[in-house]
Amino acid sequence: MSEHSARSASEEPAPVVTRANLRTYLADAARKQQLVTPLFDLIAPRYDRFTRVFSYGLDARWKDELIRWIARDVGTQQVEGLDVACGTGDLAFRTALAVPTARVRGIDVSEQMLEIARSRLTQALHGRVTFSAGDLARLDAPPASVDVVTAGYAIRNAPDPRAALGEIARVLRPGGRLYVLEFFRPEPAIWRALYLGYLRVAGAAVGWLWHRAPAAYEYIAVSISQFVSCEEFAAWLRDAGFHVTAVQPKLRGGVALVAAVRR
């Protein structure tokens, strides 16, 4: 799910997540993270269950497909991997299991997400998978130091998604690879209205039942409506210095898998 920036002490207190402030905060890059970080802390305990239920099990299949791309492209190379906005660690774990030579660091600004990710770490992956607090907008990695970056439901949540892509490009070595699984804004108008309408209504219902906070999952539809299509995202990648090698739309463009190589 994930690119959450750290909050500084000078920023105003985190808002209560409500329908009234969703669009206002998400449209303002300077305030967006103040909404996103506490929201992910709130949903962390049920995040994995939500992604399975809400996607009717498709989330796991999409991630499996993305991991097959990684295993195919990387082969037996030694790999330094970075899973940005890692959430509960799904892509970090899957990458390490699929590529036995990989070492993967997952970063997120949600401490609740990181706590769950660390609890899932098995003995077999100790030393190869680590988790730490980190900000997608300011990655704690030297330039050209990473071979593979994974981003699952992450870029859309960044305060400035295009700047986040630039930061990823900075830490990837030339020839390094980026793999993205993300929600996108479908281009066909009728499908877009149906898709976002379903996500809004179903998300609000689940948010109320699980957290007494309809906006907790209604956030997804609102954030997608303010994002771009997968085709526009591919153009962003090219502008950031990537060669796009694959775009695989799902749900008629509502979700897509994207692979790119750092030029």
For each residue, the residues with C-beta under 8 A, 3 or more apart:
1: 47 51 85 87 152 153 154 157
2: 40 84 85 86 87 108 151 152 153 154 157
3: 84 85 136 137 151 154 155 156 157 158 161 164
4: 33 36 37 40 85 108 109 110 135 136 157 158
5: 32 33 36 37 109 135 136 137 138 158 159
6: 33 37 109 133 135 138
7: 11 14 33 34 37 109
8: 11
9:
10:
11: 7 8 34
12: 31 34
13: 34
14: 7 34 35 37 38
15: 18 21 25 34 35 38
16: 21
17: 21 22 35 38 39 42 213 215 216 219
18: 15 21 22 215
19: 22 204 214 215 218
20: 24
21: 15 16 17 18 24 25 35
22: 17 18 19 25 26 35 215 218 219 222
23: 26 27 222 226
24: 20 21 27 28 31
25: 15 21 22 28 31 32 34 35
26: 22 23 32 35 219 222 223 226
27: 23 24 32 226
28: 24 25 31 32
29: 32 159 160
30: 159
31: 12 24 25 28 34 35
32: 5 25 26 27 28 29 35 36 159
33: 4 5 6 7 36 37 109 159
34: 7 11 12 13 14 15 25 31 37 38
35: 14 15 17 21 22 25 26 31 32 38 39
36: 4 5 32 33 39 40 157
37: 4 5 6 7 14 33 34 40 41 109 110
38: 14 15 17 34 35 41 42
39: 17 35 36 42 43 215 216 219
40: 2 4 36 37 43 44 47 87 108 110 112 113
41: 37 38 44 110 111 112 113
42: 17 38 39 112 211 213 216
43: 39 40 46 47 50 210 211 216 217
44: 40 41 47 88 110 112 113 115 116
45: 112 116
46: 43 49 50 210
47: 1 40 43 44 50 51 87 88 113 116
48: 51 52 88 90 116
49: 46 52 53
50: 43 46 47 53 54 206 210 217
51: 1 47 48 54 55 59
52: 48 49 55 57 59 60
53: 49 50 56 206
54: 50 51 59 202 203 206 217
55: 51 52 58 59 62
56: 53
57: 52 60 61
58: 55 61 62 250 255
59: 51 52 54 55 62 63
60: 52 57 63 64
61: 57 58 64 65
62: 55 58 59 65 66 181 250 255 257
63: 59 60 66 67 90 91 94 152 181
64: 60 61 67 68 94
65: 61 62 68 69 248 257
66: 62 63 69 70 91 150 152 179 181 257
67: 63 64 70 71 91 94 95 98
68: 64 65 71 72 98
69: 65 66 72 73 179 246 257 259
70: 66 67 73 74 95 98 99 148 150 177 179
71: 67 68 74 75 98 99
72: 68 69 75
73: 69 70 177 259
74: 70 71 77 79 99 102 147 148 177
75: 71 72
76: 101
77: 74 101 147
78: 101 102 147
79: 74 99 101 102 103 147 148
80: 102 103 145 146 147 148
81: 92 95 96 99 102 103 104 105 146 147 148 149 150
82: 104 105 106 107 139 141 146 148 149 150 171
83: 86 89 91 92 95 104 105 106 107 149 150 151 152
84: 2 3 107 134 136 139 149 150 151 154 164 168
85: 1 2 3 4 107 108 109 136 151 152 153 154 157 158
86: 2 83 89 90 91 92 106 107 108 113 114 117 131 152
87: 1 2 40 47 90 108 110 113 117 152 153
88: 44 47 48 113 116 117 120
89: 83 86 92 93 106 116 117 120 121 129 131
90: 48 63 86 87 93 94 152
91: 63 66 67 83 86 94 95 106 150 152 181
92: 81 83 86 89 95 96 104 105 106 117 129 131 150
93: 89 90 96 97 120 121 125 129
94: 63 64 67 90 91 97 98
95: 67 70 81 83 91 92 98 99 102 104 148 150
96: 81 92 93 99 100 102 103 104 125 128 129
97: 93 94 100 125
98: 67 68 70 71 94 95 102
99: 70 71 74 79 81 95 96 102
100: 96 97
101: 76 77 78 79
102: 74 78 79 80 81 95 96 98 99 128 148
103: 79 80 81 96 127 128 129
104: 81 82 83 92 95 96 128 129 130
105: 81 82 83 92 129 130 131 132
106: 82 83 86 89 91 92 114 117 129 130 131 132
107: 82 83 84 85 86 131 132 133 134 135 136 139 140
108: 2 4 40 85 86 87 113 114 117 131 133 134
109: 4 5 6 7 33 37 85 133 134 135
110: 4 37 40 41 44 87 113 114
111: 41 114 115 133
112: 40 41 42 44 45 115 116
113: 40 41 44 47 86 87 88 108 110 116 117
114: 86 106 108 110 111 117 118 131 132 133
115: 44 111 112 118 119
116: 44 45 47 48 88 89 112 113 119 120
117: 86 87 88 89 92 106 108 113 114 120 121 131
118: 114 115 121 131
119: 115 116
120: 88 89 93 116 117
121: 89 93 117 118 125 126 129 131
122: 125 126
123: 126
124:
125: 93 96 97 121 122 128 129
126: 121 122 123 129
127: 103
128: 96 102 103 104 125
129: 89 92 93 96 103 104 105 106 121 125 126
130: 104 105 106
131: 86 89 92 105 106 107 108 114 117 118 121
132: 105 106 107 114 140
133: 6 107 108 109 111 114
134: 84 107 108 109 139 140
135: 4 5 6 107 109 138 139 140
136: 3 4 5 84 85 107 139 154 155 158 164 167 168
137: 3 5 158 159 160 163 164 167
138: 5 6 135 167
139: 82 84 107 134 135 136 167 168 170 171
140: 107 132 134 135
141: 82 145 146 171
142: 145 171
143: 170 171
144: 170 171 172 173 174 176
145: 80 141 142 171 173
146: 80 81 82 141 149 171 172 173 176
147: 74 77 78 79 80 81 172 173 176 177
148: 70 74 79 80 81 82 95 102 176 177 178 179
149: 81 82 83 84 146 168 171 172 176 177 178 179
150: 66 70 81 82 83 84 91 92 95 178 179 180
151: 2 3 83 84 85 154 155 168 178 179 180 181 182
152: 1 2 63 66 83 85 86 87 90 91 180 181 182
153: 1 2 85 87 156 157 181 182 183
154: 1 2 3 84 85 136 151 157 158 180 182
155: 3 136 151 158 161 164 165 180 182 233
156: 3 153 161 182 183 223 224 227
157: 1 2 3 4 36 85 153 154 223
158: 3 4 5 85 136 137 154 155 161 163 164
159: 5 29 30 32 33 137 163
160: 29 137 163 164
161: 3 155 156 158 164 165 227 236
162: 165 166 236 239 240
163: 137 158 159 160 166 167
164: 3 84 136 137 155 158 160 161 167 168
165: 155 161 162 168 169 236 237 240 242
166: 162 163 169 170 240 241
167: 136 137 138 139 163 164 170 171
168: 84 136 139 149 151 164 165 171 172 178 240
169: 165 166 172 240 241 242 262
170: 139 143 144 166 167
171: 82 139 141 142 143 144 145 146 149 167 168
172: 144 146 147 149 168 169 176 177 178 262
173: 144 145 146 147 176 262
174: 144 262 263
175: 261 262
176: 144 146 147 148 149 172 173 261 262
177: 70 73 74 147 148 149 172 259 260 261 262
178: 148 149 150 151 168 172 237 242 258 259 260 261 262
179: 66 69 70 148 149 150 151 257 258 259
180: 150 151 152 154 155 233 256 257 258 259 260
181: 62 63 66 91 151 152 153 255 256 257
182: 151 152 153 154 155 156 230 233 255 256 258
183: 153 156 220 223 224 227 254 255
184: 224 227 228 229 230 233 249 253 254 255 256
185: 192 224 225 227 228 229 253
186: 191 192 195 229 251 252 253 254
187: 192 229 231 253
188: 191 192 252 253
189: 192 193
190: 193 194
191: 186 188 194 195 252 253 254
192: 185 186 187 188 189 195 196
193: 189 190 196 197
194: 190 191 197 198
195: 186 191 192 198 199 251 252 254
196: 192 193 199 200 221 224 225
197: 193 194 200 201 221
198: 194 195 201 202
199: 195 196 202 203 218 220 221 224
200: 196 197 203 204 218 221 222
201: 197 198 204 205
202: 54 198 199 205 206 217
203: 54 199 200 206 207 214 216 217 218 219 220 221
204: 19 200 201 207 208 214 215 217 218
205: 201 202 208 209 214
206: 50 53 54 202 203 209 210 217
207: 203 204 210 211 213 214 215 216 217 218
208: 204 205 211 212 213 214
209: 205 206
210: 43 46 50 206 207 216
211: 42 43 207 208 216
212: 208
213: 17 42 207 208 216
214: 19 203 204 205 207 208 217 218
215: 17 18 19 22 39 204 207 218 219
216: 17 39 42 43 203 207 210 211 213 219
217: 43 50 54 202 203 204 206 207 214 220
218: 19 22 199 200 203 204 207 214 215 221 222
219: 17 22 26 39 203 215 216 222 223
220: 183 199 203 217 223 224
221: 196 197 199 200 203 218 224 225
222: 22 23 26 200 218 219 225 226
223: 26 156 157 183 219 220 226 227
224: 156 183 184 185 196 199 220 221 227 254
225: 185 196 221 222
226: 23 26 27 222 223
227: 156 161 183 184 185 223 224
228: 184 185 232 233 236
229: 184 185 186 187 232 233 253
230: 182 184 233 234 247 249 253 256 258
231: 187 234 235 247
232: 228 229 235 236
233: 155 180 182 184 228 229 230 236 237 256 258
234: 230 231 237 238 244 247 258 260
235: 231 232 238 239
236: 161 162 165 228 232 233 239 240
237: 165 178 233 234 240 242 244 258 260
238: 234 235 242 243 244
239: 162 235 236
240: 162 165 166 168 169 236 237
241: 166 169 262 263
242: 165 169 178 237 238 260 261 262 263
243: 238 260 261 263
244: 234 237 238 247 258 259 260
245: 259 260 261
246: 69 257 258 259
247: 230 231 234 244 256 257 258
248: 65 256 257 258
249: 184 230 252 253 255 256
250: 58 62 254 255 256 257
251: 186 195 254 255
252: 186 188 191 195 249
253: 184 185 186 187 188 191 229 230 249 256
254: 183 184 186 191 195 224 250 251
255: 58 62 181 182 183 184 249 250 251
256: 180 181 182 184 230 233 247 248 249 250 253
257: 62 65 66 69 179 180 181 246 247 248 250
258: 178 179 180 182 230 233 234 237 244 246 247 248
259: 69 73 177 178 179 180 244 245 246
260: 177 178 180 234 237 242 243 244 245
261: 175 176 177 178 242 243 245
262: 169 172 173 174 175 176 177 178 241 242
263: 174 241 242 243
